[in-house]
Amino acid sequence: MLIASRLARTTVIVGVNLLAKLIGLTRIILFFCRSEPAREKCLGDQKDLIMKKGRYFALRKGRTSLSGQYYHLIFSVKQRRPIFTDFIRARYLVHLMHRVDMQARAITLSYVVMPDHVHWLIKLNADSVSAVVQRLKSFYTKFEGENIWNKGFNDHGIRSDESLINVARYIVANPLRAGLVDNIGEYPHWDSVWLE
């Protein structure tokens, strides 16, 4: 009975690990392998990628960073404070976006700095999406003197069948949808490589 139980458990662990490797879902492993010994078996050589000082820092389910891939990134200010209504703050953030761009980490295709969040369409060149966003946030935090950002960010990898121009239009139209302006030309904190 004990042998059958161990065999069944090992089969489940191997099956879960194989499933996770096939579809890249480390959270499946962590869900099914709750005890520390089971987690060790499940994670195997992936443990160093997933755990750091006892905390999980893996990318969210399904999130990957591929060089040459296009991403729509959204990140926001803590408590959704409208700090970017201040012209100087908003323009400095735009300057930093171009600074990250100049460091050849990402190419900025379109962006809009809203009062309490940012939409940024990039083509990733180097690093990971997380590293690019972290770099931008840390540069701005040094300017501000305090961390104003919510943890994490939302990202959407643009599929080949999606139109980059349509995503850029969605990004640029945010001030219109929010009712901040009646004409996008009146809003100063946006840009796009596709100007029509």
N, C-alpha and C positions, 0 to 999 in steps of 0.2 A: 504493500500500500504506500509506504513511504517513498519507494523508488518510483512508483507510478506518479505520485504527486510531484516529485522533483523533476521527472521527465516532462510532465505536462507543463510545469512552470518554466523550465528551460525552453521548451518549444514555444511558449507564449513570448518569452523574452526574445528569442531569436526572431520570431515572426514579427514582433513589434519593432525590433531594431531594423529588420529588413524593410518593413513598410516605411519606417522613418527615413531610411537612406534613399528609398525609391522616390518618395515625395517630399523629402526634406522637412519633416515635421518633428522637431526635437521635443515639442510639447507633448506629443503622443507618448514618447518614452517617459517623460517626467510624470505623466498621468498614470500610466500603468505600472511604473516602477517607483512606488512611493517609499519603500524602505531603503536605507542607505546601501546595504549590500546588493540589493536588486538593482538599484540605480547604477552602482559601479559596474555590474555586468552589462546592463543595458547601454550605458554610455560608451564604455570601452575607450577607444582612442579619441572619441569626440568630446570627452570630459573637459579637456583643456580649452576647447573652443566654447563650451557652454557655461562653465563655472569659473568664477574668479572671486577668490576670497570668500567662498561660501555663498555668494550671491549669483543669481542667474543674470546674464547680460546678453543672451542670444538674441538675434534678430527676431522680430515678431513672426508669427506663423506665415509662411509664404513669402517673406521679405528677403530679397537677394540684392546684391549690388554687382552690376556687370558694367565693366568699362565699355563705353560706346553706347550705352543704353540711355534713353530719355526718361526723366522722372519729373513728376509734378509733386513738389514738396509743400507742405503746409505746416507751419509752426506758430505757436501763439504765446502771448504774454500771460504771466500768472494773473489769475483772477480777472482775466480779460480787461485789464486796465487800458484805457485808450492813450497810451503814452506817445504813439506816433502821430497824434494830432499836432504835436510840436514839430514844426518844419525842420529844425536843426537835427533833431533825433532821427527823423525819417530819412533825411538826406544822408546822414552819416551811415545809416544802415545800407542804403543804396550804394554808397561809396565802398563799404565792406563787401558787398556782393560782387562788385567789380574787382575788388582786390583778390577775392577767392578765385574769380574768373581769370585774373592775370597770372595767378600762380599755377595755371594750367591744371587745376584739380577738376574744374567743371567749366562748361561753357554756358553762360546765361542766355537763354532764348527769350524769356518773357518773365516779368514779375509785376507784382503790385504789393505795395506796403499799405495795408489797411490800418486803421487806428489801433487795433489790438491783435492783429495777426498778419502773417506774410504768406503769399502764394509765390512760388518760385519754380519756373520750368527750366530744367538744366539738362545738358548732355554730360554725363559723367566721364571724366578722362582718367583720373587716378583716384587712389584711396577707395573709400566706400561712401555710400550715401550718408551713413551715420557720421563718418569722419568729416565730410564736407559741412554738414549742418552743425556739428559740434564746433568746428573751427569758426564758422560765422558767428555762432552764439557766443563763443568765448571771446572773440575780438570785440563784439558789442558790449559784453559784460565788463570788459576792461574800461571801455569808454564811459559806461554808465556808473561804474563803481559798485554795482550790486547785480546779482543775478535776477533778471526780470523775466526769464523764460520759464514756461512750463517744461516739465521733463518730457523728453521724446518729441516725436513729430509724426505727421501722417505723410505717407508717400504713396504714389501711384506710378508704377512702371508703365510707361506708354507702350502698348502693344503695337505691333507692326500694322494692324488693320485700323488703328485709330489715327485720326488726322491731328498732327501737331498744331496746325493752324487753328483748328476748332478748340483744342485745349488752351491755346494762347488767348483766343477770344474769350473763353470762359474766365480765364484769370483776369484779363484786362477789364472785363465788364463787372467785376465785383463791386467797385464803388457805385456803379449805376444801380445794381440790384439792392445794395444796402441803402440807397436813397441819399448818398452823400453828395452827389452832383447830378445834374440833369444831362450833362454832356461830358463824355470822358476826357475831352480836351481841357476841362476845368480842373481835373484832378492831377496834382503834380507828381505823384509818387508811383509811376508805372512806366514800363517800357516794353517793347517787343521788337524782335528782329523783323517781324512782319508788320510793317506799317502800311496801311491802305488809305 
